[in-house]
Protein backbone atom coordinates (compact mmCIF):
# COMPACT_ATOMS: atom_id res chain seq x y z
CA UNK A 1 0.00 0.00 0.00
CA UNK A 2 1.43 3.39 -1.00
CA UNK A 3 1.52 6.37 1.35
CA UNK A 4 -1.00 8.17 -0.87
CA UNK A 5 -3.45 5.26 -0.75
CA UNK A 6 -3.04 4.95 3.02
CA UNK A 7 -3.75 8.68 3.38
CA UNK A 8 -6.90 8.37 1.24
CA UNK A 9 -8.19 5.48 3.36
CA UNK A 10 -7.44 7.38 6.57
CA UNK A 11 -9.39 10.41 5.32
CA UNK A 12 -12.22 8.14 4.19
CA UNK A 13 -12.55 6.70 7.70
CA UNK A 14 -12.92 10.25 9.07
CA UNK A 15 -16.02 11.09 7.03
CA UNK A 16 -18.99 11.31 9.45
CA UNK A 17 -21.73 8.75 8.91
CA UNK A 18 -24.29 11.56 8.91
CA UNK A 19 -22.58 13.10 5.87
CA UNK A 20 -22.61 9.76 4.07
CA UNK A 21 -26.31 9.27 4.76
CA UNK A 22 -27.15 12.80 3.64
CA UNK A 23 -25.25 12.30 0.39
CA UNK A 24 -26.94 8.95 -0.18
CA UNK A 25 -30.39 10.47 0.35
CA UNK A 26 -29.57 13.41 -1.88
CA UNK A 27 -28.37 11.10 -4.61
CA UNK A 28 -31.40 8.79 -4.39
CA UNK A 29 -34.09 11.46 -4.19
CA UNK A 30 -32.57 13.65 -6.88
CA UNK A 31 -32.13 10.66 -9.17
CA UNK A 32 -35.73 9.57 -8.58
CA UNK A 33 -37.06 13.00 -9.51
CA UNK A 34 -34.94 13.23 -12.64
CA UNK A 35 -35.98 9.78 -13.86
CA UNK A 36 -39.63 10.40 -12.96
CA UNK A 37 -39.61 13.43 -15.23
CA UNK A 38 -37.65 11.71 -17.96
CA UNK A 39 -39.64 8.47 -18.13
CA UNK A 40 -42.98 10.19 -17.86
CA UNK A 41 -42.37 11.36 -21.41
CA UNK A 42 -41.59 7.81 -22.48
CA UNK A 43 -44.87 6.51 -21.09
CA UNK A 44 -46.88 9.31 -22.67
CA UNK A 45 -45.12 8.86 -26.01
CA UNK A 46 -46.34 5.27 -26.00
CA UNK A 47 -49.99 5.99 -25.14
CA UNK A 48 -50.84 9.69 -25.68
CA UNK A 49 -48.41 11.87 -27.65
CA UNK A 50 -48.88 10.13 -31.00
CA UNK A 51 -52.47 11.34 -31.31
CA UNK A 52 -52.14 14.70 -29.57
CA UNK A 53 -48.86 16.02 -30.96
CA UNK A 54 -48.04 13.89 -34.01
CA UNK A 55 -51.40 13.21 -35.70
CA UNK A 56 -51.42 11.16 -38.89
CA UNK A 57 -53.89 9.17 -40.95
CA UNK A 58 -51.77 6.09 -40.15
CA UNK A 59 -51.62 5.30 -36.39
CA UNK A 60 -48.30 3.49 -36.85
CA UNK A 61 -46.74 6.64 -38.31
CA UNK A 62 -48.02 8.70 -35.36
CA UNK A 63 -46.57 6.16 -32.96
CA UNK A 64 -43.20 6.12 -34.73
CA UNK A 65 -43.03 9.94 -34.71
CA UNK A 66 -43.78 10.05 -30.98
CA UNK A 67 -41.12 7.40 -30.28
CA UNK A 68 -38.65 9.30 -32.46
CA UNK A 69 -39.13 12.39 -30.30
CA UNK A 70 -38.54 10.14 -27.28
CA UNK A 71 -35.29 8.88 -28.83
CA UNK A 72 -34.00 12.35 -29.75
CA UNK A 73 -33.32 13.17 -26.12
CA UNK A 74 -30.80 10.34 -26.06
CA UNK A 75 -28.92 11.95 -28.95
CA UNK A 76 -28.52 15.16 -26.94
CA UNK A 77 -27.71 13.44 -23.64
CA UNK A 78 -23.99 13.03 -24.42
CA UNK A 79 -23.75 16.79 -25.02
CA UNK A 80 -25.43 17.45 -21.69
CA UNK A 81 -23.04 14.96 -20.15
CA UNK A 82 -20.00 16.76 -21.57
CA UNK A 83 -21.25 20.23 -20.64
CA UNK A 84 -22.20 19.46 -17.05
CA UNK A 85 -19.40 16.97 -16.50
CA UNK A 86 -16.97 19.74 -17.50
CA UNK A 87 -18.48 21.91 -14.79
CA UNK A 88 -18.58 19.02 -12.34
CA UNK A 89 -14.91 18.11 -12.88
CA UNK A 90 -13.78 21.74 -12.66
CA UNK A 91 -16.13 23.47 -10.20
CA UNK A 92 -17.87 20.70 -8.30
CA UNK A 93 -20.49 17.97 -8.29
CA UNK A 94 -22.93 19.78 -5.99
CA UNK A 95 -23.39 22.96 -8.06
CA UNK A 96 -23.92 20.91 -11.18
CA UNK A 97 -26.57 18.71 -9.61
CA UNK A 98 -28.65 21.64 -8.37
CA UNK A 99 -28.71 23.17 -11.85
CA UNK A 100 -29.56 19.95 -13.69
CA UNK A 101 -32.46 19.26 -11.33
CA UNK A 102 -33.88 22.75 -11.95
CA UNK A 103 -33.54 22.40 -15.73
CA UNK A 104 -35.30 19.04 -15.72
CA UNK A 105 -38.12 20.38 -13.56
CA UNK A 106 -38.71 23.38 -15.81
CA UNK A 107 -38.82 21.23 -18.95
CA UNK A 108 -41.28 18.76 -17.47
CA UNK A 109 -43.71 21.32 -16.07
CA UNK A 110 -43.64 23.21 -19.38
CA UNK A 111 -44.67 19.98 -21.17
CA UNK A 112 -47.72 19.77 -18.95
CA UNK A 113 -48.76 23.28 -20.00
CA UNK A 114 -48.07 22.88 -23.72
CA UNK A 115 -50.96 23.29 -26.23
CA UNK A 116 -51.55 20.32 -28.56
CA UNK A 117 -51.42 20.10 -32.35
CA UNK A 118 -55.14 20.81 -32.58
CA UNK A 119 -54.58 24.20 -30.89
CA UNK A 120 -51.31 25.55 -32.32
CA UNK A 121 -50.55 23.22 -35.22
CA UNK A 122 -46.99 22.36 -36.15
CA UNK A 123 -45.55 24.39 -33.26
CA UNK A 124 -46.90 21.81 -30.81
CA UNK A 125 -44.60 18.92 -31.83
CA UNK A 126 -41.71 21.35 -32.34
CA UNK A 127 -42.02 22.80 -28.81
CA UNK A 128 -42.57 19.37 -27.31
CA UNK A 129 -39.43 18.07 -28.99
CA UNK A 130 -37.40 21.09 -27.84
CA UNK A 131 -38.52 20.53 -24.25
CA UNK A 132 -37.63 16.85 -24.63
CA UNK A 133 -34.16 17.87 -25.76
CA UNK A 134 -33.79 20.04 -22.64
CA UNK A 135 -34.70 16.98 -20.59
CA UNK A 136 -31.96 15.09 -22.36
CA UNK A 137 -29.41 17.81 -21.61
CA UNK A 138 -30.42 17.83 -17.94
CA UNK A 139 -30.28 14.05 -17.50
CA UNK A 140 -26.99 13.92 -19.40
CA UNK A 141 -25.45 15.98 -16.63
CA UNK A 142 -27.46 14.60 -13.75
CA UNK A 143 -26.69 10.92 -13.97
CA UNK A 144 -22.92 11.06 -13.52
CA UNK A 145 -23.11 13.60 -10.72
CA UNK A 146 -25.83 11.70 -8.89
CA UNK A 147 -23.83 8.48 -8.96
CA UNK A 148 -20.65 10.26 -7.86
CA UNK A 149 -22.45 11.88 -4.94
CA UNK A 150 -23.09 8.38 -3.59
CA UNK A 151 -19.92 6.59 -4.74
CA UNK A 152 -17.43 9.28 -3.72
CA UNK A 153 -18.98 9.44 -0.24
CA UNK A 154 -19.13 5.65 0.12
CA UNK A 155 -16.98 3.47 2.41
CA UNK A 156 -14.56 1.45 0.27
CA UNK A 157 -16.11 -1.89 1.30
CA UNK A 158 -19.68 -0.71 0.62
CA UNK A 159 -19.15 1.06 -2.69
CA UNK A 160 -21.30 -1.37 -4.66
CA UNK A 161 -24.22 -0.85 -2.29
CA UNK A 162 -23.85 2.94 -2.29
CA UNK A 163 -23.52 3.01 -6.08
CA UNK A 164 -26.70 0.95 -6.45
CA UNK A 165 -28.79 3.47 -4.50
CA UNK A 166 -28.88 6.25 -7.14
CA UNK A 167 -29.48 3.58 -9.78
CA UNK A 168 -32.71 2.67 -8.00
CA UNK A 169 -33.93 6.15 -8.88
CA UNK A 170 -34.64 4.85 -12.36
CA UNK A 171 -37.11 2.19 -11.20
CA UNK A 172 -38.62 4.33 -8.44
CA UNK A 173 -39.08 7.27 -10.79
CA UNK A 174 -40.52 4.98 -13.43
CA UNK A 175 -42.91 3.42 -10.93
CA UNK A 176 -43.94 6.74 -9.40
CA UNK A 177 -44.66 8.42 -12.71
CA UNK A 178 -46.60 5.53 -14.11
CA UNK A 179 -48.51 4.81 -10.91
CA UNK A 180 -49.79 8.37 -11.07
CA UNK A 181 -50.53 7.98 -14.78
CA UNK A 182 -52.32 4.66 -14.25
CA UNK A 183 -54.38 6.10 -11.39
CA UNK A 184 -55.44 9.15 -13.39
CA UNK A 185 -56.14 7.03 -16.46
CA UNK A 186 -58.43 4.82 -14.39
CA UNK A 187 -60.49 7.62 -12.81
CA UNK A 188 -60.89 9.71 -15.97
CA UNK A 189 -62.70 8.75 -19.11
CA UNK A 190 -60.56 8.33 -22.23
CA UNK A 191 -61.84 11.70 -23.46
CA UNK A 192 -60.98 13.51 -20.22
CA UNK A 193 -57.58 11.83 -19.92
CA UNK A 194 -56.60 12.78 -23.48
CA UNK A 195 -58.02 16.29 -23.08
CA UNK A 196 -56.25 17.32 -19.86
CA UNK A 197 -55.76 14.44 -17.40
CA UNK A 198 -52.40 13.45 -18.90
CA UNK A 199 -51.03 16.90 -17.95
CA UNK A 200 -51.32 16.40 -14.19
CA UNK A 201 -48.24 14.15 -13.69
CA UNK A 202 -46.07 16.67 -15.55
CA UNK A 203 -47.25 19.64 -13.50
CA UNK A 204 -46.91 17.73 -10.21
CA UNK A 205 -43.19 17.48 -10.94
CA UNK A 206 -42.67 20.99 -9.56
CA UNK A 207 -43.36 19.74 -6.02
CA UNK A 208 -40.75 17.00 -6.31
CA UNK A 209 -38.19 19.42 -7.73
CA UNK A 210 -38.51 21.77 -4.75
CA UNK A 211 -38.01 18.85 -2.36
CA UNK A 212 -34.92 17.73 -4.27
CA UNK A 213 -33.46 21.23 -4.36
CA UNK A 214 -33.81 21.58 -0.60
CA UNK A 215 -32.04 18.29 0.09
CA UNK A 216 -29.20 18.83 -2.38
CA UNK A 217 -28.43 22.30 -1.11
CA UNK A 218 -27.68 20.82 2.32
CA UNK A 219 -24.96 18.47 1.00
CA UNK A 220 -21.25 19.33 0.96
CA UNK A 221 -18.94 18.68 -1.98
CA UNK A 222 -17.71 15.08 -2.31
CA UNK A 223 -14.44 14.02 -0.61
CA UNK A 224 -12.86 12.92 -3.91
CA UNK A 225 -13.45 16.28 -5.59
CA UNK A 226 -12.26 18.17 -2.50
CA UNK A 227 -8.97 16.28 -2.84
CA UNK A 228 -8.78 17.23 -6.52
CA UNK A 229 -9.05 20.90 -5.54
CA UNK A 230 -6.62 20.55 -2.63
CA UNK A 231 -4.02 18.98 -4.92
CA UNK A 232 -4.73 21.46 -7.74
CA UNK A 233 -5.46 18.58 -10.15
CA UNK A 234 -8.59 19.94 -11.83
CA UNK A 235 -8.15 19.71 -15.60
CA UNK A 236 -8.74 22.76 -17.78
CA UNK A 237 -10.65 20.80 -20.44
CA UNK A 238 -11.64 17.44 -18.88
CA UNK A 239 -13.10 15.98 -22.08
CA UNK A 240 -9.80 16.44 -23.93
CA UNK A 241 -7.88 14.87 -21.06
CA UNK A 242 -10.37 11.99 -20.94
CA UNK A 243 -9.89 11.06 -24.59
CA UNK A 244 -6.14 11.63 -24.37
CA UNK A 245 -5.57 9.32 -21.41
CA UNK A 246 -8.68 7.13 -21.04
CA UNK A 247 -10.28 6.72 -24.46
CA UNK A 248 -10.18 2.94 -24.10
CA UNK A 249 -12.22 3.14 -20.90
CA UNK A 250 -14.80 5.35 -22.61
CA UNK A 251 -15.38 2.80 -25.38
CA UNK A 252 -15.54 -0.03 -22.85
CA UNK A 253 -18.13 1.97 -20.91
CA UNK A 254 -20.24 2.40 -24.07
CA UNK A 255 -20.23 -1.35 -24.64
CA UNK A 256 -20.97 -2.08 -20.99
CA UNK A 257 -24.02 0.17 -21.15
CA UNK A 258 -25.58 -1.66 -24.14
CA UNK A 259 -27.35 -4.47 -22.26
CA UNK A 260 -28.56 -2.29 -19.40
CA UNK A 261 -30.09 0.44 -21.53
CA UNK A 262 -31.62 -1.81 -24.19
CA UNK A 263 -33.42 -4.04 -21.70
CA UNK A 264 -34.55 -1.20 -19.47
CA UNK A 265 -36.34 0.52 -22.33
CA UNK A 266 -37.67 -2.81 -23.48
CA UNK A 267 -39.49 -3.05 -20.14
CA UNK A 268 -40.17 0.62 -19.46
CA UNK A 269 -41.39 1.80 -22.87
CA UNK A 270 -41.65 -0.80 -25.63
CA UNK A 271 -43.55 -3.38 -23.57
CA UNK A 272 -46.36 -0.88 -22.96
CA UNK A 273 -46.72 -0.28 -26.68
CA UNK A 274 -46.39 -4.00 -27.46
CA UNK A 275 -49.12 -5.04 -25.04
CA UNK A 276 -51.47 -2.31 -26.23
CA UNK A 277 -50.93 -3.72 -29.73
CA UNK A 278 -51.93 -7.16 -28.44
CA UNK A 279 -55.22 -5.68 -27.27
CA UNK A 280 -54.75 -5.01 -23.56
CA UNK A 281 -56.30 -1.87 -22.10
CA UNK A 282 -54.16 1.14 -21.25
CA UNK A 283 -54.89 0.85 -17.51
CA UNK A 284 -54.03 -2.88 -17.34
CA UNK A 285 -50.74 -2.40 -19.18
CA UNK A 286 -49.57 0.45 -17.00
CA UNK A 287 -50.40 -1.46 -13.84
CA UNK A 288 -48.53 -4.55 -15.05
CA UNK A 289 -45.36 -2.79 -16.09
CA UNK A 290 -45.02 -0.50 -13.17
CA UNK A 291 -46.44 -0.50 -9.69
CA UNK A 292 -49.34 -1.58 -7.55
CA UNK A 293 -49.74 -0.03 -4.12
CA UNK A 294 -51.37 -3.22 -2.81
CA UNK A 295 -54.39 -5.43 -3.37
CA UNK A 296 -56.42 -2.37 -4.37
CA UNK A 297 -55.55 -3.09 -7.99
CA UNK A 298 -56.95 -6.15 -9.75
CA UNK A 299 -53.39 -7.44 -10.27
CA UNK A 300 -50.55 -6.93 -7.80
CA UNK A 301 -47.80 -5.91 -10.15
CA UNK A 302 -44.42 -5.64 -8.49
CA UNK A 303 -41.87 -5.30 -11.30
CA UNK A 304 -40.49 -1.84 -10.54
CA UNK A 305 -41.06 -2.08 -6.78
CA UNK A 306 -39.29 -5.40 -6.39
CA UNK A 307 -36.40 -4.16 -8.52
CA UNK A 308 -35.59 -1.65 -5.77
CA UNK A 309 -34.59 -4.14 -3.04
CA UNK A 310 -33.10 -6.48 -5.62
CA UNK A 311 -30.77 -3.74 -6.86
CA UNK A 312 -29.67 -3.00 -3.30
CA UNK A 313 -29.10 -6.71 -2.77
CA UNK A 314 -26.99 -7.09 -5.90
CA UNK A 315 -25.04 -3.94 -5.01
CA UNK A 316 -24.23 -5.42 -1.63
CA UNK A 317 -23.45 -8.81 -3.21
CA UNK A 318 -20.95 -7.16 -5.56
CA UNK A 319 -19.03 -5.86 -2.54
CA UNK A 320 -18.54 -9.48 -1.51
CA UNK A 321 -17.97 -11.39 -4.75
CA UNK A 322 -17.00 -8.63 -7.21
CA UNK A 323 -18.76 -6.39 -9.75
CA UNK A 324 -17.87 -8.46 -12.82
CA UNK A 325 -19.39 -11.68 -11.53
CA UNK A 326 -22.72 -10.02 -10.78
CA UNK A 327 -22.80 -8.04 -14.03
CA UNK A 328 -21.80 -10.93 -16.28
CA UNK A 329 -24.20 -13.31 -14.56
CA UNK A 330 -27.14 -10.98 -15.24
CA UNK A 331 -26.07 -10.40 -18.84
CA UNK A 332 -25.97 -14.12 -19.60
CA UNK A 333 -29.34 -14.53 -17.87
CA UNK A 334 -31.08 -12.02 -20.15
CA UNK A 335 -29.76 -13.81 -23.23
CA UNK A 336 -31.48 -16.95 -21.96
CA UNK A 337 -34.67 -15.22 -20.77
CA UNK A 338 -35.53 -12.87 -23.64
CA UNK A 339 -37.32 -15.41 -25.85
CA UNK A 340 -39.40 -16.84 -22.96
CA UNK A 341 -40.18 -13.22 -22.01
CA UNK A 342 -41.87 -12.47 -25.31
CA UNK A 343 -43.54 -15.89 -25.38
CA UNK A 344 -45.14 -15.17 -21.99
CA UNK A 345 -46.37 -11.76 -23.17
CA UNK A 346 -48.22 -13.48 -26.02
CA UNK A 347 -50.08 -16.04 -23.92
CA UNK A 348 -53.06 -13.78 -23.15
CA UNK A 349 -52.63 -14.05 -19.38
CA UNK A 350 -52.18 -11.05 -17.10
CA UNK A 351 -50.43 -13.30 -14.60
CA UNK A 352 -47.91 -14.58 -17.14
CA UNK A 353 -47.19 -11.01 -18.24
CA UNK A 354 -46.57 -10.09 -14.61
CA UNK A 355 -44.25 -13.11 -14.27
CA UNK A 356 -42.32 -12.13 -17.41
CA UNK A 357 -41.72 -8.60 -16.11
CA UNK A 358 -41.01 -9.75 -12.58
CA UNK A 359 -38.19 -12.02 -13.69
CA UNK A 360 -36.93 -9.82 -16.50
CA UNK A 361 -36.95 -6.40 -14.88
CA UNK A 362 -37.02 -6.99 -11.14
CA UNK A 363 -34.38 -9.72 -11.03
CA UNK A 364 -32.30 -9.95 -14.20
CA UNK A 365 -32.13 -6.26 -15.11
CA UNK A 366 -31.48 -5.41 -11.46
CA UNK A 367 -28.15 -7.27 -11.55
CA UNK A 368 -26.42 -5.08 -14.12
CA UNK A 369 -28.70 -2.08 -13.49
CA UNK A 370 -27.34 -1.88 -9.97
CA UNK A 371 -23.72 -2.27 -11.13
CA UNK A 372 -23.42 0.11 -14.07
CA UNK A 373 -22.83 3.32 -12.08
CA UNK A 374 -20.21 1.86 -9.75
CA UNK A 375 -18.39 0.01 -12.53
CA UNK A 376 -18.05 3.17 -14.62
CA UNK A 377 -17.09 5.37 -11.65
CA UNK A 378 -14.31 2.97 -10.70
CA UNK A 379 -12.86 3.08 -14.21
CA UNK A 380 -11.76 6.75 -14.11
CA UNK A 381 -9.60 8.94 -11.82
CA UNK A 382 -11.33 11.67 -9.79
CA UNK A 383 -10.17 14.62 -11.93
CA UNK A 384 -11.97 13.31 -15.05
CA UNK A 385 -14.37 10.83 -13.46
CA UNK A 386 -17.53 12.85 -14.06
CA UNK A 387 -16.61 13.37 -17.72
CA UNK A 388 -15.40 9.84 -18.45
CA UNK A 389 -18.31 7.96 -16.96
CA UNK A 390 -20.89 10.41 -18.36
CA UNK A 391 -19.49 10.07 -21.87
CA UNK A 392 -19.56 6.28 -21.80
CA UNK A 393 -22.98 6.06 -20.21
CA UNK A 394 -24.71 8.71 -22.33
CA UNK A 395 -23.17 7.62 -25.63
CA UNK A 396 -24.25 4.06 -24.89
CA UNK A 397 -27.76 5.28 -24.11
CA UNK A 398 -27.86 7.39 -27.29
CA UNK A 399 -26.70 4.54 -29.52
CA UNK A 400 -28.90 1.82 -28.03
CA UNK A 401 -31.36 2.91 -25.32
CA UNK A 402 -33.08 5.84 -26.96
CA UNK A 403 -33.59 4.19 -30.35
CA UNK A 404 -34.58 0.85 -28.78
CA UNK A 405 -38.40 1.35 -28.89
CA UNK A 406 -38.10 2.75 -32.42
CA UNK A 407 -35.84 -0.10 -33.58
CA UNK A 408 -38.11 -2.68 -31.99
CA UNK A 409 -41.21 -1.16 -33.57
CA UNK A 410 -39.54 -1.06 -36.99
CA UNK A 411 -38.44 -4.69 -36.63
CA UNK A 412 -41.95 -5.75 -35.70
CA UNK A 413 -43.37 -3.97 -38.75
CA UNK A 414 -40.69 -5.34 -41.09
CA UNK A 415 -41.14 -8.94 -39.91
CA UNK A 416 -44.95 -9.08 -39.83
CA UNK A 417 -45.29 -8.66 -36.08
CA UNK A 418 -42.77 -11.32 -35.10
CA UNK A 419 -40.93 -10.68 -31.83
CA UNK A 420 -37.97 -12.91 -32.76
CA UNK A 421 -35.94 -10.09 -34.40
CA UNK A 422 -36.47 -7.90 -31.32
CA UNK A 423 -35.24 -10.71 -29.09
CA UNK A 424 -32.17 -11.20 -31.31
CA UNK A 425 -31.46 -7.46 -31.07
CA UNK A 426 -31.46 -7.70 -27.26
CA UNK A 427 -29.16 -10.72 -27.43
CA UNK A 428 -26.77 -8.75 -29.62
CA UNK A 429 -26.68 -5.92 -27.10
CA UNK A 430 -25.94 -8.42 -24.32
CA UNK A 431 -23.11 -9.94 -26.35
CA UNK A 432 -21.54 -6.49 -26.80
CA UNK A 433 -21.65 -5.92 -23.05
CA UNK A 434 -20.03 -9.29 -22.37
CA UNK A 435 -17.13 -8.37 -24.64
CA UNK A 436 -16.79 -4.97 -22.92
CA UNK A 437 -16.77 -6.57 -19.48
CA UNK A 438 -14.01 -8.92 -20.60
CA UNK A 439 -11.79 -5.84 -20.94
CA UNK A 440 -12.95 -4.26 -17.67
CA UNK A 441 -10.76 -4.43 -14.59
CA UNK A 442 -12.68 -5.37 -11.45
CA UNK A 443 -11.79 -2.74 -8.83
CA UNK A 444 -14.00 -4.10 -6.05
CA UNK A 445 -12.44 -3.20 -2.70
CA UNK A 446 -9.68 -1.07 -4.25
CA UNK A 447 -9.27 2.55 -3.13
CA UNK A 448 -11.47 4.61 -5.47
CA UNK A 449 -8.84 7.30 -6.06
CA UNK A 450 -5.83 5.02 -6.40
CA UNK A 451 -5.42 5.55 -10.16
N, C-alpha and C positions, 0 to 999 in steps of 0.2 A: 504494500500500500504506500503510495507516495504521500509526501507531506501535504500537498494540495488536496488530495482526496480525503486525507484524515481531517484536514481543516473544514472541508465541506460537510463531512459527516458530523463533526462536532457542532457546527453552526445549525445543522438540520435538527439535532437533538434539542437545541435551545428554543426552537419555535414553539410558542405556547399552543396547547391543544385548542384553546378557544379560537385562535387565529385560523387554525386548520379547519375547524368546523365552520367558521364563518365563510371561509373561501369555498368550502365544499358546497354550502348552501347557496352562495352567490352564483357558483358555476351551474348548479343543478336548476335553480329557479330561472336564471337568465336563459339557459339553454332551452328549457321547457317553453318559455314565452316565445323565443325566436322560432322554434320548430312548430309551435301551435300556429303562429301567423303564416309560416311558410307552407305548411301542409294543408292549411285550410283552403288555400288556392287550389291545391292539387285535387282535393275532394270536390270542390265546386266545379273545377274544369271537367270532371268526370260526369257530373250529374246536372249542372245548371248552366255554365257559361256558354256551352255550345249554342243553345237556343237564344240566350239573352244578348250575347255580345258578338257571336259569329254565326248569324242566321244564314241558312242555305237551303235550297230545295232538296238537297241530299243530306239526310241526318249524319251519314258517315263523314261527309266533308266537314260539317259543323264540328263534329267530335274531334276530327283530326286537327282542325284549326285551333280549337281550345287546348288540346294536348300540346300543340306546337308552342303556344304561348307559355304553357307550363314549362316546357323544355328550355325555352329561351333564357330563363333565369339561370340555368346551369351554365350557359355559355358565358354569362357575365360574372358568375361567381369567382372564377380565377382572378379576374381583374379586381374585384372587391377584396379577395384574399391578398393580392400583392399590395394594394393601396393601404389597407388597414394593418397588414403584417409589417409593412415598412414603418408605420407609426408605432406599432407595438414593439418592434425590435429596436427602435431608436428612442422613443419617448416613454413607453410603458404599456403594459397589458391593460391596466385598470382604465385609463383614459379612453383607450380604444373601445373597450367593451361597453362603456356608458354611451358612447356615440352610436355604435352599431345598434344597440337596443332601441334608442330613440328613432333612428332612421327606419328600422323595421316596423315600429309601432305606427309611425306616420303613414307609411305606405299601406299598411293593412287597413287602418281606419279610413283612409281616403278611398280604398276599394269599396268599402261598405256604403259610401256616400255617392258613388259614381253613377251617373245616368246610363241607361242601357242603349242599345242600338236603336230601338224604337223611338227613343227620345232625341238623341243627338246624332244619329247616323254613324258614319265611319269613324268619328272621333271617339266613340265609345270603346271599340276594340283597341284603338291606338293608345288611349289614355290607360286602359287596363293593362296593356302590355308594358307601357313605360313604368307603371307602378310595380308590375311584376319584376321588371329589371332592377328597380331600386331594392326590392326584397332580396334579389340575388346578390347585389352589391353588399347589402347589410349582412346576410348570412355568410358570404365569402369571408368577411372579416371577423364575424362573431365566433365561428366554430373553433378556429385555432386558439383564440384568446380564451374561450370558455374552457377548453380542455387544459390549457396551460395553467389557468387559475387553480384547477384541482391538482394536476400532476406536479407542478412546481412547488406546491405547498405540502405534498404528500410525504409521509415517512417512506424511506427507501424500500422497506419490506411490505408496504401496503400500496405501492404505486399502481398495481393493476386494479385494485378495488377503487381507489380514488379516481383513476382515469375512466372507469366504467360509469361513475356517477353522472358526469355531464352527458355521456352517451345515452343515458336513459331519458334525457330530455326529449329525444326524438320520439320514443314510443309514448311518453306521457303527453307531450304536446299533440301528437297524432290522436291519441285517445281522447284527450280533452276537447279538441276542436271538433272531432267527429261525434262525440257524445252529445255535445251541444247541438250540432247539426241534425243528428238523428232525432233528438228530443223535439226540436222545433219542427222538423219535417213530419213528425207524428201528430203534433197538435194542430198544425195548420193544414188546410186543404192544399192540394197541388197548386191551385190558382193563387192562393195567398202566399204560399212559400216562394213561388216563382216571382210574384209581384214585389214582395218586400221582406218576407221572412228570412230569406237567405242572407240578408244584410246584417242581421243581429250579431252573429258570431264575429264578424269583422269589426264592428263598432265596439263590442265588448272588450276587444284587445287593449283599448286604452287603459282600462283598469289594471290589467296584468302588467302593462309597461310601467306604470307608476310604482307598482309594488317592486318590480325588478330594479328600477332606478334607485329606489330607496336602499335596497339591500346592497347593491353594488357600490354605492357611494360610501358605504361604511367599511369597505375592504381595503387593506393596504396593498401596495405593490408586492409582487411575488418575490420570494427570496432569491431565486435564480436571476431575475432581472436586476435586483438590487446589487448583486455581485457583479453583473456586467457593468453597471454604472460605476461601482466602486473601483473596478479594475480598468476603467476607461476602455472597454472592449466593444462598445457599440459601433457597428459598422455604418459608414456613411450611406451606402446603397446596399442594403441587405440582399436584394434579389440578385444583384450582380455577384456578390460574394457567394451566395448559395449555389449558383450555377458554376462558378469558378472552382469551388472546392467540394461541393456535394451534389453534383448533377446526377450521379449514379443513384444516390438515395432518393432523389425526386422521382426518377423513373420507376424505381422499385415501389415507391409509395403509390404512384398511379396504378400500377398493376395490382398492388395489395387491395386497393379500394374497389376494384372491379366487382368482386363477388358481393361485397357488403352493399354497395349502392344499387346494383341490379336487382338483387332479391328484395331489398327494402321497398323499392318502388313497384316491384311485382305485387307485394302484399298491400302496400299503402294506397296505390293508385290504380294500377291496371286490373287488379282483382275486382274492384268495385265495378268498373266498366264491363269486365268480362261476365260477371254474374248478372248484371242488368241485361246484358245481351242474351243470357240464357233464360230470361223471363222472370227473375226474382224482383220483388218490389224494392223501391229505393230504401224504405225504412228497414226492411229485413237485411239488406246488404250492408248498410252502414252499421247495424247492430252486430252483425257477424264479424266484420273486419276489425271492429274497434273495441268497444267497451260496453259492458253492462254493469250497472251499479249494484245489481243483485237480482233476486228472483222477480223483480217488478217487470222485467222484460220477458217475452215469451221464451227466448233462448238466452241462457247465460253464456255470454261470449267473452272469453277471457284473453284473447290473443295479445293485445297490447298491454293489458294489466299484468299478465303472468310474465311477459317479457321483462318487466322491471326487476322483480327479484331474481329472475334467471340471469340477467346481465350482471347484477351485483355478485351472484354466486360464481359466475365464470370469471369475473374480474378477480375475485378472491382466490379462486382455483389457480389462476395464472401466476399469482404470487408464490404458489407452492410448487407447481410443476413446470412453469415456463409459458410465455406468451405463444410461442410457435406451436406447441403441442395442442393448445386449446384452439387456436385459429385454424390450423391445418385440419384438425378433427372435424370442426364445423363445416369447413369448405368441402371436404370429402362427403360429408353427410348430405349436403344439399344436392350434390351430383347424383346421389342415390335416390333422394326423396322427390325431386322435381317432377318426374313422370307420375308417380303415385299422387302427388299433389293435384295435378290437373285432372287425373282420373276421378278423384274424390269430388272435385268441384262439379263434375258432369253427371253425378249419380242422382241428382234431384232430391238430395236429403240435406236439410239444414244442419243436422247433426254431423254428417260427414264433412260438410264444408267447414264447420267449426273445428272438427278434428284436424283437417288439412292445415288450417291456419294456426291452430294451437301448436302443432309439431313444427311447421315450417317457420313461423315468425317467432313464437314465444320460446322455442328451444333452440332450433338450428341457427336461425339468424342471430339470436342472442349471443352465441359463442363468439363469432367474429365481430358482431356489432359492438360488443363490450370491449374488444381488444384494439380496434382500429386506432383510437385516439392515443392510447398509451404507446402502442408500437411505433407510430409515426413520431411522437414526441421524443422517444428514446433514440431515434435515428439521427437527430441533429443537435449540435451544440447550442448553448443558451443564446448566443449573440445572433444566430440566424434561425433559431428554432421555430418561431412564429411564422416566418416566411417559408421555410422549407416544408414544414408539415402542411401549411395552408395550400401551397402550390400543388403538392402531391394529391392531397385530398380533394381539392376543388377541381383540378384538371381531370381526375378520375371520375368525379361526379358529372362533369360536363360531357365527357366522352361516352359515358355509359348510363349513369343514373337518370339524368334529365331526359335523354332520348328514349329511355327504356319503354315507357307506355306507348310512345309513337312507333317505335320499332316493332313492338309486340302487336300493335293494332295492324300495322302494315303487313306483317307476316301472316296474321290471321286472315286478312283480306286476300292476300296473294295465294294462300294455300287453302282456300275454300273453308275457312273456319277451323282448320286443324290446329290443335295446340302443340303438336310435336315440334314444329320449327321454333316456337317460343321456348320450349323446354331445352332444345339443343343450344339456343342462344345463351340461356342461363348456365348450362354446362360449360360452354366456351368461356364465359366470364370467370367461372370457378377455376377452370384450368389455368387461365392467365394469373389468377391470384396465387395458385399453388406454385407456379414458376417464380413469381416475385418473392414469395416467402422462402423459397429455396436459397435466395441470395440475401436474405435478411438475417442479421446477427441478433440473436436473442440476448437482450441486455437485462433480463429479469434479475433483480437484486444488485445490479451494478449501480454505482453512484451516477445519478442523472447527468451531472455536469462534468464527469470525468471523460471528456472527449479530447 
